[in-house]
Amino acid sequence: ADSSEAELELVAARHQPEGLEQLLARTKFTKRELQSLYRGFKNECPSGLVDEETFKLIYSQFFPQGDASSYAHFLFDAFDADRSGTLCFQDFAVGLSVLLRGTVRQKLEWAFNLYDLNKDGCISKEEMLEIMKSIYDMMGSCTHPPPRDSAAAEHVELFFQKMDRNGDGLVTFEEFLETCQRVRSIGR
Amino acid sequence: MAAGVAAWLPFARAAAIGWMPVANCPMPLAPTEKNKRQDELIILNVSGRRFQTWRTTLERYPDTLLGSTEKEFFFNEDTKEYFFDRDPEVFRCILNFYRTGKLHYPRYECISAYDEELAFYGILPEIIGDCCYEEYKDRKRENAERLMDDNDSENNQEGSMPSLSFRQTMWRAFENPHTSTLALVFYYVTGFFIAVSVITNVVETVPCGTVPGNKELPCGERYAVAFFCLDTACVMIFTVEYLLRLFAAPSRYRFIRSVMSIIDVVAIMPYYIGLVMTNNEDVSGAFVTLRVFRVFRIFKFSRHSQGLRILGYTLKSCASELGFLLFSLTMAIIIFATVMFYAEKGSSASKFTSIPASFWYTIVTMTTLGYGDMVPKTIAGKIFGSICSLSGVLVIALPVPVIVSNFSRIYHQNQRADKRRAQKKARLARIRVAKTGSSNAYLHSKRNGLLNEALELTGSTDDEQHMTKGTSLIESQHHHLLHCLEKTTGLSYLVDDPLLSVRTSTIKNHEFIDEQLFEQNCMESSMQNYPSSRSPSLSSHHGLTTSCCSRRNKKTTHLPNSSVPATRLRSMQELSTIHIQCSEQPSLTTSRSSLNMKSDDGLRPNCKTAQITTAIISIPTPPALTPEGESRPPPSSPSHSTNISTTTTSNIVKVSAL
């Protein structure tokens, strides 16, 4: 058992992404862009895999005043399409492709997927509250005006008022899409 | 933000799209990326070893040499690469810094070389990664200590200290007996007397024959007077020494508190107390005890022995270990004494009468001495006695290695310091030899130059080629520079030579050849005597210049001087630009005697004062005109604006004033 575990570890020590051609097909990046992306990615993560802890660490560095760990967790889940618990380069590249080169609908779909924590197709108030709290946590406490405990809840109420057409306490993708496309031009 | 994390920034920014649907306010505009170039490989050629990296990698740190436009200075158009004439090994670490964001310090690298490279590439050493930072700091500290050490001892040894007060010289003499012969003598004398005093104390108690009265007397009582005289002499020397040290000490208060001074006082006090006290019976008992303190004189040897000092220092630095040893021993002694007492209580006629009485047994047993004056008789006593002796070995063996290793470390440090000092002597000697060599080369070339002129005048050109041997371009330029300096200051690189003053006084009226010979002789003598002193002796040089000036004055008597005042005026005007003073080329004046008369006059007042304000440094001109290539007369020779003067004017490069 020991030797097999050791072998497993050896195998998992390096993750090889799928070939350049497949990635080209799946994403909207050019070859050079993919190369540059991969080089940066591999530099930071020589093993080819990013686990959640590392991801949280990296993401927190961008928001030193607050606590970005919970939002990073949601973000990680959003990127980790195959639920493997680690981000590999495919997830990374595909996610970025959607965000940078996707159509407005695709971007909105991605955002919806981010908010939908349990991936059941609709956003409930609880889920939204969690997301909102994590975003406010990221801001930290040194803000002006100073943070209030109810800020997140109020923000959620606002959101639901805008989004929830039929007032059933859930926001489905169609409602979401409709409202967003109507209200403002996303996708700059 | 670290470079590594910066790579994730685009990702984080992309993910921020997720905030947009929930945001209540519109998002700010994104900054536009100017000059978004396609990433390209750049080649860095460091001493032949080619490194390649992406341009963006280097641009991560824009405030370093490689990350900014400063590297464009090193761009080689022909090969389309950046060439750095530096160490490729260290460059590897530097480039890795750009790649990984962490700067490492390779252990095999010399610390000062590494620091220089870092400074060259504009990288602060503070960003060395944690893994290597401690090592780097340690090495740097060692280096700094070594340099400070060198500087200190250099200052001490230089002997060219500013005049110390008498008190300071005395203190220095006391602290370091090698500074002067007197100090050395003092050192040995005190050492001798310490030895005499200690031996006296010892011999005093030896029984030396009987006195009729058949009582064995110790020598001290038999030859009481002799011993008393010896003792007095020693104490007087010690007292004088102590008082002198007290007088010379820079901080008397600190001196009084120091260990050595306390030892000194304790060593001489019993004598004085003995003098003061009368033959009072009760007090004399105490007085006798006081004599014990005379043995402290032996500690005075620690000023003479470095080993003793090291030992003392070790004990001081191991105070905690010693304290632990003492404490654990005390604990063990008390435990075992108690046990032994109760174990032996039953036995009759036992020596273990009380616990304190058992202490003696415990100590003797634990240190494995085993005198045998107290032995346990009961079986229990014997068992515990053996346990006691076994544990004693352990308790003592534990702290001792710590003390020993401390001593060894301090001792080796001292050895290193001594070694450094010894090596430094060799190193300084090497440096001196190098300096001598270079100055000798300079004087040699100067002599050659003069000879050249002589030969030139006499028209024999083939010898000229013979004289100018292979001096490299750098050497000749260096010599030219030194010569310029000489001319500027009106001094010249000679040595304090008694012969010189004689020569200058005898030289009044000589032709060029004579003077040139004179110069030659000066050079020779200087080259022989150079190592003794570097600083030219002003007296001899002043003599030299006055001799030159006097010679020139002689020459000017032949002048048809129409425009002497005009020259002076011109020279005054020229002061605003740049002037030559005082220094003179005998060759010039004599070879162009007629031409330079007027300018001589102009120069004369300046020469007398032998002062400099500024200097002209001219471009090396063709040898025909200027063999030594500097100090033109001010371009104000009015009437004789011949070709030569115009050419000389054209050759002058005006340099800003000193």
HADDOCK unambig.tbl for C-alpha pairs under 7 A between the chains (distance, minus, plus):
assign (segid A and resid 40 and name CA) (segid B and resid 7 and name CA) 6.28 0.50 0.50
assign (segid A and resid 44 and name CA) (segid B and resid 4 and name CA) 6.04 0.50 0.50
assign (segid A and resid 58 and name CA) (segid B and resid 5 and name CA) 6.32 0.50 0.50
assign (segid A and resid 96 and name CA) (segid B and resid 11 and name CA) 6.98 0.50 0.50
assign (segid A and resid 96 and name CA) (segid B and resid 14 and name CA) 6.84 0.50 0.50
assign (segid A and resid 99 and name CA) (segid B and resid 14 and name CA) 5.85 0.50 0.50
assign (segid A and resid 100 and name CA) (segid B and resid 14 and name CA) 6.56 0.50 0.50
assign (segid A and resid 111 and name CA) (segid B and resid 18 and name CA) 4.85 0.50 0.50
assign (segid A and resid 159 and name CA) (segid B and resid 22 and name CA) 6.53 0.50 0.50
assign (segid A and resid 180 and name CA) (segid B and resid 21 and name CA) 6.67 0.50 0.50
